[in-house]
Amino acid sequence: MKVVTQSPCRSFARHAIVVGAALLVSLTACAEGSVSDPVDSSNSTARTMYTHSNSVIDRSNPAAVAGFATDIFFADVTESLGSTTRRGVLETQYRAQVTEVLKGSTSGTIVINQAGGIKEDVSYVEKGDALLVPGQSYMIAARYSEAENWYTAVPVSGDVPVTSPSNRAQQKVAGGRAVEDRGEVRKEMQNAIANAIPFSHP
């Protein structure tokens, strides 16, 4: 059964999102939580519960996402590092290798923070989104947290699975989402960056 729940983390709405969920929140503003074991995004037995959070931008507008994100890049996710619960808000961290930068100056191996995770065989994720899958390439639009030294992805529109340079005809599905053409996603984001809507905290 799919259930929509409201995120209790207030700062989520303020610092959020590019990342993510219905709320691109900088979950880093919330209290520290415990770290769980790595998440198995391919767990087909997990039930899905959709979360919902208020977003400070229109996540369906690429120009708004581009203006909100401090960094936009392509990266290959290499492994799940586990999940952290902060004031009841579940989020998962992944190690990734940056392969191309469209905005910002990130490079090398980084950590991507995503709203959601798997807990007690239940997958929590923003509606329309899916947990990142190790081995998959993504276009990531995110806000960088200096305190945590990670990039919090904007849910749905900020963590798009894309074809890899070595397999542009890839048609598989990553975590329940269809893989999109890397070239088309690049073109759309470059246009969004050129026409970015500046973000200012409310």
Backbone as JSON, one array per atom type, in Angstrom:
{
  "sequence": "MKVVTQSPCRSFARHAIVVGAALLVSLTACAEGSVSDPVDSSNSTARTMYTHSNSVIDRSNPAAVAGFATDIFFADVTESLGSTTRRGVLETQYRAQVTEVLKGSTSGTIVINQAGGIKEDVSYVEKGDALLVPGQSYMIAARYSEAENWYTAVPVSGDVPVTSPSNRAQQKVAGGRAVEDRGEVRKEMQNAIANAIPFSHP",
  "N": [[0.85, -1.19, 0.0], [0.61, 2.19, -0.85], [1.63, 5.02, 0.81], [1.31, 8.42, 1.68], [3.28, 10.6, 3.43], [3.93, 13.36, 5.65], [6.85, 15.24, 5.86], [8.56, 15.76, 8.93], [10.63, 17.42, 9.36], [11.44, 20.66, 9.77], [13.4, 22.41, 8.77], [13.85, 21.34, 6.43], [12.17, 22.26, 4.42], [13.14, 24.84, 4.27], [15.87, 24.85, 3.57], [15.92, 23.27, 1.4], [15.71, 21.92, -1.43], [17.06, 20.97, -3.98], [17.17, 18.83, -4.21], [15.67, 16.87, -4.01], [13.15, 15.42, -2.93], [9.85, 15.93, -2.54], [10.79, 17.93, -1.66], [13.42, 19.89, -1.53], [15.65, 19.6, 0.4], [17.93, 20.73, 2.72], [19.02, 18.46, 4.39], [20.93, 18.47, 6.14], [20.67, 20.35, 8.0], [19.27, 19.39, 10.02], [19.03, 17.55, 13.14], [21.69, 15.32, 14.18], [21.79, 11.84, 13.28], [21.57, 8.24, 13.56], [23.67, 5.96, 11.76], [22.9, 3.58, 9.34], [23.27, 0.23, 7.91], [24.61, -0.28, 4.55], [22.36, 0.52, 1.85], [20.25, -1.61, -0.04], [19.29, -0.99, -3.03], [18.09, -2.53, -4.92], [16.33, -4.19, -3.74], [13.68, -6.03, -4.18], [11.63, -6.89, -2.64], [10.85, -5.01, -0.87], [8.32, -2.91, 0.43], [6.8, 0.08, -0.84], [6.69, 3.34, 0.4], [5.51, 6.49, -0.07], [6.93, 9.63, 0.47], [6.34, 13.07, 1.32], [7.2, 16.42, 0.96], [7.35, 19.95, 1.55], [8.34, 22.1, -1.05], [10.75, 24.62, -1.79], [11.05, 25.58, -4.26], [9.92, 25.39, -7.71], [10.04, 22.3, -8.66], [9.51, 21.13, -11.04], [10.32, 22.8, -12.97], [13.04, 23.21, -14.88], [14.75, 25.48, -14.99], [14.38, 26.66, -12.53], [15.35, 24.7, -10.85], [18.0, 24.65, -11.7], [18.82, 27.15, -10.85], [18.62, 26.89, -8.11], [20.32, 24.8, -7.42], [23.66, 24.29, -6.32], [25.5, 22.87, -7.57], [25.71, 20.99, -10.59], [25.93, 18.0, -12.22], [27.25, 15.04, -13.9], [27.41, 11.72, -12.75], [28.76, 8.57, -11.69], [27.29, 6.26, -9.67], [28.8, 4.45, -7.11], [28.64, 3.01, -4.7], [26.5, 2.25, -1.85], [26.44, 3.98, 1.18], [25.0, 3.82, 3.46], [22.22, 4.71, 5.65], [20.84, 7.65, 7.24], [18.98, 8.81, 9.97], [17.24, 11.66, 10.72], [15.64, 13.46, 13.03], [13.39, 11.93, 12.47], [13.42, 11.94, 9.72], [14.36, 10.13, 6.98], [17.34, 9.53, 5.2], [19.71, 8.77, 2.62], [23.12, 7.99, 1.94], [25.48, 8.01, -0.73], [28.42, 6.87, -2.39], [30.09, 8.35, -5.12], [31.39, 8.8, -8.45], [32.41, 11.58, -10.11], [31.8, 12.43, -13.45], [31.36, 14.37, -15.35], [31.0, 17.87, -15.39], [28.51, 20.34, -15.2], [27.74, 22.59, -13.85], [29.27, 24.44, -11.25], [32.12, 23.28, -9.29], [32.82, 20.72, -8.58], [34.53, 17.54, -8.32], [36.13, 14.33, -8.98], [35.89, 11.75, -6.47], [32.93, 11.72, -4.65], [30.32, 12.33, -2.14], [26.93, 11.66, -2.35], [23.89, 12.8, -1.11], [20.7, 11.59, -0.51], [17.2, 12.05, -0.21], [15.26, 9.75, 1.57], [15.17, 6.09, 1.78], [15.75, 2.66, 2.81], [14.07, 0.91, 5.27], [13.5, -1.57, 7.58], [12.48, -3.32, 5.57], [10.9, -1.58, 4.12], [10.6, 0.78, 1.62], [11.29, 4.11, 1.53], [10.54, 6.99, -0.2], [10.47, 9.96, -2.26], [7.53, 10.75, -4.06], [7.51, 9.74, -7.4], [10.18, 9.57, -7.5], [13.19, 7.54, -7.1], [15.29, 5.32, -5.28], [18.83, 5.74, -5.47], [20.94, 3.74, -7.57], [23.68, 1.67, -7.22], [26.26, 1.49, -9.63], [24.88, 2.65, -11.64], [24.56, 5.47, -13.88], [24.05, 8.98, -13.36], [22.38, 12.18, -13.72], [22.99, 14.73, -11.67], [21.57, 17.23, -9.7], [22.24, 19.4, -7.24], [22.6, 20.68, -3.84], [25.42, 21.81, -2.15], [26.77, 20.8, 0.97], [28.85, 22.16, 3.18], [29.38, 21.56, 5.81], [28.74, 18.84, 6.07], [30.07, 17.85, 3.95], [28.92, 16.82, 1.6], [26.69, 16.27, -1.21], [23.45, 17.21, -1.55], [20.91, 15.87, -3.31], [18.39, 17.16, -5.51], [15.16, 16.02, -5.17], [13.68, 13.75, -7.5], [13.72, 15.56, -9.99], [16.36, 16.14, -9.75], [17.96, 13.92, -9.66], [18.45, 12.16, -11.95], [18.4, 9.15, -13.75], [20.7, 8.2, -16.25], [21.88, 7.29, -19.57], [25.04, 5.68, -19.98], [28.29, 6.84, -21.1], [29.52, 4.75, -22.46], [27.46, 3.16, -23.22], [25.12, 4.21, -24.84], [22.71, 3.38, -25.78], [21.37, 2.22, -23.81], [18.62, 0.75, -22.17], [17.56, -0.07, -19.83], [15.88, -0.12, -16.62], [16.37, 1.91, -13.83], [16.12, 1.42, -10.52], [13.34, 1.58, -10.69], [12.85, 3.74, -12.32], [12.8, 4.99, -15.65], [15.66, 4.93, -17.71], [17.19, 7.81, -18.97], [18.21, 9.52, -22.01], [21.52, 10.51, -22.08], [22.64, 12.62, -23.59], [20.4, 14.17, -24.3], [19.47, 14.93, -21.78], [21.66, 16.41, -20.91], [21.61, 18.55, -22.75], [19.16, 19.76, -22.08], [19.67, 20.57, -19.41], [21.84, 22.3, -19.73], [20.63, 24.36, -21.11], [18.81, 25.11, -19.14], [20.54, 26.04, -17.16], [21.63, 28.24, -18.44], [19.44, 29.84, -18.44], [18.78, 30.15, -15.82], [16.83, 30.54, -12.84], [17.39, 32.72, -10.33], [17.93, 31.76, -6.94], [16.58, 32.59, -3.79], [16.58, 32.54, -0.28], [13.52, 32.09, 1.44]],
  "CA": [[0.0, 0.0, 0.0], [1.41, 3.4, -0.94], [1.16, 6.01, 1.77], [1.99, 9.71, 1.61], [3.47, 11.16, 4.77], [4.5, 14.7, 5.65], [8.13, 15.3, 6.55], [8.51, 16.55, 10.13], [11.81, 18.26, 9.5], [11.09, 21.97, 9.31], [14.43, 23.04, 8.0], [13.84, 20.66, 5.13], [11.58, 23.16, 3.47], [13.89, 26.07, 4.14], [17.14, 24.71, 2.87], [15.88, 22.23, 0.51], [15.85, 21.0, -2.35], [17.31, 20.46, -5.2], [17.29, 17.64, -3.99], [14.86, 16.08, -3.88], [11.87, 15.01, -2.77], [9.04, 17.02, -2.79], [11.41, 18.96, -0.92], [14.82, 19.8, -1.67], [16.02, 20.13, 1.63], [19.26, 20.44, 3.14], [18.75, 17.7, 5.59], [22.06, 18.63, 7.02], [20.34, 21.33, 9.03], [18.58, 18.69, 11.08], [19.88, 16.93, 14.14], [22.4, 14.12, 13.76], [21.09, 10.59, 13.53], [22.42, 7.07, 13.5], [23.94, 5.48, 10.41], [22.56, 2.16, 9.18], [24.07, -0.49, 6.94], [24.35, 0.14, 3.17], [21.02, 0.24, 1.34], [20.16, -2.41, -1.26], [18.24, -0.36, -3.84], [17.46, -3.54, -5.79], [15.48, -5.04, -2.9], [12.36, -6.07, -4.82], [10.61, -7.29, -1.68], [10.51, -3.87, -0.04], [7.12, -2.13, 0.11], [7.13, 1.48, -1.07], [5.88, 4.37, 1.04], [5.91, 7.76, -0.65], [6.98, 10.76, 1.38], [6.03, 14.34, 0.67], [7.7, 17.57, 1.71], [7.13, 21.2, 0.85], [9.53, 22.54, -1.77], [10.87, 26.07, -1.88], [11.11, 25.92, -5.68], [9.1, 24.55, -8.59], [10.97, 21.28, -9.11], [9.18, 20.71, -12.41], [10.89, 23.83, -13.83], [14.49, 23.04, -14.91], [15.44, 26.74, -14.72], [14.32, 26.87, -11.08], [16.26, 23.71, -10.28], [19.35, 25.11, -12.02], [19.13, 28.31, -10.01], [18.7, 26.45, -6.72], [21.46, 23.89, -7.25], [25.0, 24.87, -6.32], [26.28, 22.02, -8.47], [24.99, 20.1, -11.49], [26.97, 17.17, -12.82], [26.97, 13.63, -14.17], [28.24, 10.9, -11.87], [28.47, 7.14, -11.61], [27.17, 5.85, -8.27], [29.61, 3.25, -6.93], [28.21, 2.21, -3.55], [25.66, 2.85, -0.82], [27.19, 4.1, 2.42], [24.1, 3.65, 4.58], [21.19, 5.74, 5.84], [20.85, 8.42, 8.47], [17.66, 9.32, 10.33], [17.36, 12.94, 11.42], [14.3, 13.91, 13.45], [12.37, 11.15, 11.78], [13.57, 12.03, 8.27], [15.33, 9.15, 6.51], [18.1, 9.91, 4.02], [20.75, 7.78, 2.33], [24.32, 8.54, 1.32], [26.12, 7.15, -1.74], [29.68, 7.33, -2.95], [29.95, 8.45, -6.57], [32.52, 9.33, -9.2], [31.97, 12.63, -11.03], [32.32, 12.19, -14.8], [31.2, 15.59, -16.16], [30.43, 18.97, -14.6], [27.78, 21.36, -15.94], [27.72, 23.79, -13.01], [30.02, 24.22, -10.03], [33.52, 22.87, -9.46], [33.07, 19.43, -7.95], [35.3, 16.6, -9.14], [36.61, 13.16, -8.28], [34.96, 10.92, -5.7], [32.13, 12.54, -3.74], [29.19, 11.66, -1.49], [25.62, 12.23, -2.69], [22.89, 12.56, -0.08], [19.37, 11.52, -1.13], [16.07, 11.89, 0.7], [14.68, 8.43, 1.45], [15.99, 4.95, 2.14], [15.01, 1.43, 3.13], [14.09, 0.61, 6.7], [12.61, -2.69, 7.91], [11.87, -3.79, 4.33], [10.01, -0.58, 3.54], [11.35, 1.78, 0.88], [10.72, 5.45, 1.66], [11.07, 7.83, -1.27], [9.55, 10.97, -2.77], [6.72, 10.24, -5.16], [8.12, 10.04, -8.69], [11.62, 9.37, -7.38], [13.61, 6.17, -6.8], [16.6, 5.31, -4.64], [19.94, 5.59, -6.4], [21.38, 2.36, -7.76], [25.11, 1.55, -7.5], [26.52, 0.99, -10.97], [24.11, 3.45, -12.59], [24.98, 6.86, -14.11], [22.98, 9.93, -13.06], [22.56, 13.62, -13.77], [22.69, 15.17, -10.31], [21.46, 18.66, -9.42], [22.26, 19.33, -5.78], [23.19, 21.75, -3.05], [26.56, 21.29, -1.4], [26.84, 21.09, 2.4], [30.24, 22.19, 3.63], [29.44, 20.92, 7.11], [28.7, 17.39, 5.9], [30.9, 17.54, 2.8], [28.2, 16.0, 0.64], [25.8, 16.98, -2.13], [22.08, 16.74, -1.4], [20.26, 15.94, -4.61], [17.0, 17.59, -5.56], [14.37, 14.83, -5.49], [13.04, 13.54, -8.81], [14.34, 16.29, -11.1], [17.78, 16.33, -9.5], [18.7, 12.64, -9.61], [17.91, 11.5, -13.14], [19.25, 8.08, -14.29], [20.99, 8.46, -17.66], [22.73, 6.32, -20.24], [26.46, 5.9, -19.76], [28.99, 7.12, -22.36], [29.88, 3.51, -23.15], [26.26, 2.44, -23.66], [24.1, 5.23, -25.04], [21.44, 2.76, -26.17], [20.87, 1.55, -22.62], [17.17, 0.89, -22.02], [17.12, -0.66, -18.57], [15.25, 0.76, -15.63], [17.17, 2.03, -12.61], [15.34, 1.7, -9.33], [11.94, 1.91, -10.99], [12.76, 4.89, -13.23], [13.38, 4.74, -16.96], [16.93, 5.6, -17.95], [17.04, 8.82, -20.02], [19.37, 9.73, -22.86], [22.47, 11.44, -21.46], [22.78, 13.8, -24.43], [19.2, 14.99, -24.2], [19.45, 15.5, -20.43], [22.7, 17.43, -20.89], [21.14, 19.7, -23.5], [18.12, 20.42, -21.3], [20.24, 21.22, -18.24], [22.66, 23.42, -20.17], [19.68, 25.42, -21.4], [18.27, 25.56, -17.85], [21.59, 26.81, -16.49], [21.74, 29.52, -19.16], [18.24, 30.63, -18.12], [18.51, 29.84, -14.41], [16.07, 31.49, -12.01], [18.14, 32.86, -9.08], [17.21, 31.32, -5.74], [16.82, 33.35, -2.56], [15.87, 31.91, 0.82], [12.3, 32.83, 1.81]],
  "C": [[0.89, 1.24, 0.0], [0.8, 4.47, -0.04], [1.95, 7.29, 1.63], [2.08, 10.26, 3.01], [4.13, 12.51, 4.66], [5.8, 14.72, 6.43], [8.05, 16.2, 7.76], [9.68, 17.5, 10.25], [11.56, 19.64, 8.91], [12.16, 22.58, 8.43], [14.51, 22.45, 6.62], [13.32, 21.65, 4.13], [12.41, 24.4, 3.26], [15.13, 25.88, 3.3], [17.05, 23.8, 1.68], [16.07, 22.49, -0.86], [16.43, 20.9, -3.53], [17.29, 19.1, -5.1], [16.23, 17.15, -3.45], [13.56, 16.0, -3.83], [11.02, 16.11, -3.02], [9.68, 18.1, -2.12], [12.84, 18.91, -1.05], [15.29, 20.39, -0.45], [17.38, 19.85, 1.97], [19.09, 19.75, 4.45], [19.87, 17.89, 6.57], [21.75, 19.62, 8.13], [19.65, 20.65, 10.2], [19.56, 18.04, 12.04], [20.53, 15.67, 13.62], [21.61, 12.88, 14.09], [22.06, 9.43, 13.43], [22.55, 6.6, 12.06], [23.67, 4.0, 10.34], [23.52, 1.5, 8.2], [23.75, 0.02, 5.54], [22.97, -0.31, 2.69], [21.08, -0.57, 0.05], [18.99, -1.89, -2.08], [17.51, -1.36, -4.71], [16.54, -4.47, -5.02], [14.05, -5.02, -3.43], [11.25, -6.45, -3.85], [10.15, -6.13, -0.81], [9.22, -3.2, -0.51], [7.55, -0.68, -0.06], [6.15, 2.4, -0.36], [6.39, 5.71, 0.53], [5.85, 8.88, 0.38], [6.66, 12.04, 0.61], [6.52, 15.47, 1.56], [7.47, 18.82, 0.88], [8.43, 21.65, 0.18], [9.55, 24.06, -1.9], [11.0, 26.53, -3.34], [10.14, 25.02, -6.45], [10.04, 23.52, -9.2], [10.69, 20.77, -10.52], [9.75, 21.69, -13.44], [12.42, 23.71, -13.81], [15.26, 24.31, -14.58], [15.46, 27.05, -13.22], [15.29, 25.92, -10.38], [17.7, 24.15, -10.51], [19.76, 26.3, -11.16], [19.32, 27.93, -8.56], [19.95, 25.61, -6.46], [22.79, 24.65, -7.25], [25.88, 24.12, -7.32], [25.36, 21.14, -9.31], [26.05, 19.31, -12.26], [26.46, 15.77, -13.14], [27.91, 12.83, -13.28], [27.81, 9.45, -11.94], [28.43, 6.77, -10.13], [27.91, 4.52, -8.11], [29.18, 2.38, -5.76], [27.32, 3.0, -2.61], [26.47, 2.86, 0.47], [26.31, 3.91, 3.66], [23.12, 4.81, 4.7], [21.32, 6.42, 7.19], [19.43, 8.92, 8.75], [17.84, 10.58, 11.17], [15.96, 13.45, 11.73], [13.21, 13.2, 12.67], [12.47, 11.17, 10.28], [14.7, 11.09, 7.83], [16.01, 9.64, 5.24], [19.25, 8.93, 3.86], [21.91, 8.44, 1.6], [24.95, 7.5, 0.39], [27.46, 7.75, -2.16], [29.53, 7.33, -4.46], [31.2, 9.07, -7.18], [32.0, 10.33, -10.23], [32.62, 12.39, -12.4], [32.23, 13.42, -15.7], [30.51, 16.65, -15.33], [29.76, 19.99, -15.51], [27.72, 22.68, -15.18], [28.47, 23.48, -11.72], [31.43, 23.72, -10.33], [33.83, 21.53, -8.81], [33.85, 18.52, -8.89], [35.68, 15.38, -8.31], [35.52, 12.36, -7.58], [34.25, 11.79, -4.66], [31.06, 11.69, -3.05], [27.91, 12.41, -1.86], [24.63, 11.83, -1.61], [21.51, 12.61, -0.74], [18.29, 11.33, -0.08], [15.47, 10.51, 0.48], [15.65, 7.33, 1.85], [15.13, 3.73, 2.37], [15.18, 1.12, 4.61], [13.06, -0.48, 6.98], [11.8, -3.14, 6.69], [10.81, -2.85, 3.76], [10.88, 0.49, 2.88], [10.62, 3.12, 0.97], [11.36, 6.35, 0.61], [10.02, 8.84, -1.7], [8.78, 10.38, -3.94], [7.33, 10.69, -6.49], [9.62, 9.82, -8.69], [11.91, 7.89, -7.14], [14.98, 6.26, -6.16], [17.69, 5.1, -5.68], [20.42, 4.15, -6.42], [22.87, 2.32, -8.07], [25.33, 0.91, -8.87], [25.81, 1.78, -12.05], [24.69, 4.87, -12.69], [23.79, 7.79, -13.88], [23.4, 11.36, -13.42], [22.11, 14.08, -12.39], [22.66, 16.7, -10.24], [21.31, 18.74, -7.9], [22.81, 20.6, -5.14], [24.28, 21.13, -2.18], [26.5, 21.73, 0.06], [28.3, 21.03, 2.83], [30.39, 21.46, 4.95], [29.51, 19.4, 6.99], [29.63, 16.91, 4.78], [30.2, 16.53, 1.88], [27.23, 16.86, -0.16], [24.4, 16.39, -2.0], [21.33, 16.96, -2.71], [18.82, 16.43, -4.5], [16.19, 16.36, -5.94], [13.76, 14.9, -6.89], [13.79, 14.25, -9.95], [15.84, 16.48, -10.92], [18.57, 15.05, -9.34], [18.19, 11.74, -10.73], [18.86, 10.42, -13.67], [19.45, 8.3, -15.78], [21.85, 7.34, -18.24], [24.19, 6.67, -19.98], [27.14, 6.15, -21.1], [29.31, 5.86, -23.16], [28.67, 2.73, -23.66], [25.1, 3.42, -23.78], [22.73, 4.65, -25.4], [20.8, 2.03, -24.99], [19.38, 1.8, -22.41], [16.66, 0.37, -20.68], [16.48, 0.37, -17.66], [16.1, 0.75, -14.37], [16.27, 2.37, -11.44], [13.9, 2.1, -9.6], [11.76, 3.1, -11.91], [13.42, 4.55, -14.56], [14.66, 5.54, -17.12], [16.78, 6.55, -19.14], [18.33, 9.01, -20.8], [20.26, 10.83, -22.29], [22.59, 12.74, -22.26], [21.59, 14.74, -24.32], [19.12, 15.67, -22.83], [20.49, 16.62, -20.32], [22.22, 18.71, -21.56], [20.09, 20.48, -22.7], [18.7, 21.17, -20.11], [21.14, 22.39, -18.62], [21.78, 24.62, -20.49], [19.1, 25.99, -20.11], [19.27, 26.41, -17.11], [21.73, 28.19, -17.13], [20.57, 30.44, -18.82], [17.81, 30.43, -16.66], [17.75, 30.95, -13.69], [16.8, 31.56, -10.67], [17.3, 32.46, -7.88], [17.59, 32.21, -4.56], [15.98, 32.72, -1.47], [14.66, 32.75, 1.2], [12.43, 33.43, 3.2]]
}
